[in-house]
């Protein structure tokens, strides 16, 4: 069964709604929030999934003209680097702590973007 960008965000939100999430759940929530936005942006920009890297998606998003950019993409543009940074730290910097607030920041940003769509 195929999944949607919204499915990634729902999973991130569910992880943070647990009574006592673990650090790996914080890390997973931050990463899933980023990927929710990444998949949404890639789809909206009609980019080929097989050929669109994180950098390609970022460059295309940042190149959008402000006057003609839908609000949700403008918000994604504003939040992209923070989402990416928290995802990168969550996935690769395993010797550093990822807190509940770090994960919440990503999930809140992603939910704001999706809410503007």
C-alpha positions as CSV (number, residue, x, y, z in Angstrom):
1,X,0.0,0.0,0.0
2,X,1.3,3.4,-0.9
3,X,1.8,6.1,1.7
4,X,1.3,9.9,1.5
5,X,3.2,12.9,2.8
6,X,0.5,13.3,5.4
7,X,1.1,9.8,6.6
8,X,4.7,10.7,7.6
9,X,3.4,13.7,9.5
10,X,0.7,11.7,11.3
11,X,3.3,9.2,12.4
12,X,5.5,12.0,13.8
13,X,2.6,13.4,15.7
14,X,1.6,10.0,17.1
15,X,5.1,9.4,18.4
16,X,5.0,12.7,20.3
17,X,1.6,11.9,21.8
18,X,2.9,8.9,23.6
19,X,3.0,9.1,27.4
20,X,6.8,8.8,27.6
21,X,8.5,8.8,24.2
22,X,12.0,7.6,24.1
23,X,14.8,9.5,22.4
24,X,14.7,7.3,19.4
25,X,11.0,8.3,19.0
26,X,12.0,12.0,19.2
27,X,14.5,11.3,16.5
28,X,12.1,9.5,14.4
29,X,9.4,12.2,14.8
30,X,11.8,14.9,13.7
31,X,12.9,12.9,10.7
32,X,9.4,12.0,9.7
33,X,8.2,15.6,9.9
34,X,11.0,16.6,7.6
35,X,10.2,13.9,5.1
36,X,6.5,14.8,5.2
37,X,7.4,18.3,4.0
38,X,10.0,17.0,1.6
39,X,7.5,14.7,-0.1
40,X,4.8,17.4,-0.1
41,X,7.2,19.9,-1.8
42,X,8.5,17.4,-4.3
43,X,5.0,16.5,-5.3
44,X,3.8,20.1,-5.6
45,X,6.8,21.0,-7.7
46,X,6.2,17.9,-9.9
47,X,9.7,16.6,-9.4
48,X,10.5,13.1,-10.5
49,X,11.0,11.0,-7.2
50,X,13.9,9.0,-8.7
51,X,15.8,12.1,-9.7
52,X,15.1,14.6,-6.9
53,X,17.7,14.7,-4.2
54,X,17.3,16.8,-1.0
55,X,19.5,19.4,-2.6
56,X,17.5,19.5,-5.8
57,X,14.2,19.9,-3.9
58,X,15.7,22.6,-1.8
59,X,17.2,24.5,-4.7
60,X,13.8,24.4,-6.6
61,X,11.9,25.5,-3.5
62,X,14.2,28.4,-2.7
63,X,14.1,29.5,-6.4
64,X,10.3,30.1,-6.3
65,X,9.3,33.7,-6.8
66,X,7.8,35.2,-3.6
67,X,5.0,36.9,-5.4
68,X,3.7,33.7,-7.0
69,X,4.5,31.2,-4.3
70,X,1.5,29.6,-2.5
71,X,1.5,30.3,1.2
72,X,2.3,26.7,2.2
73,X,5.3,26.6,-0.1
74,X,6.5,30.0,1.2
75,X,6.2,28.5,4.7
76,X,8.1,25.4,3.6
77,X,10.7,27.6,2.1
78,X,11.1,29.5,5.4
79,X,11.2,26.3,7.5
80,X,13.2,24.0,5.2
81,X,16.7,24.5,6.6
82,X,15.6,24.1,10.2
83,X,13.6,20.9,9.4
84,X,16.6,19.5,7.4
85,X,19.1,20.4,10.2
86,X,16.9,18.6,12.9
87,X,16.5,15.6,10.6
88,X,20.2,15.4,9.9
89,X,21.1,15.6,13.6
90,X,18.4,13.0,14.5
91,X,19.7,10.6,11.9
92,X,23.4,11.1,12.0
93,X,24.5,12.7,15.2
94,X,23.7,9.8,17.5
95,X,26.2,10.8,20.1
96,X,24.2,14.1,20.7
97,X,20.9,14.2,22.5
98,X,17.7,15.0,20.7
99,X,15.0,16.4,23.0
100,X,11.3,16.4,22.9
101,X,11.4,20.1,22.1
102,X,13.6,19.5,19.1
103,X,11.1,16.9,17.7
104,X,8.1,19.2,18.6
105,X,9.7,22.1,16.6
106,X,9.8,19.9,13.5
107,X,6.4,18.5,13.9
108,X,4.9,22.0,14.6
109,X,6.6,23.4,11.5
110,X,5.4,20.6,9.3
111,X,1.8,20.8,10.6
112,X,1.8,24.6,9.9
113,X,2.9,24.0,6.4
114,X,0.3,21.3,5.8
115,X,-2.3,23.5,7.4
116,X,-1.7,26.2,4.8
117,X,-2.2,23.9,1.9
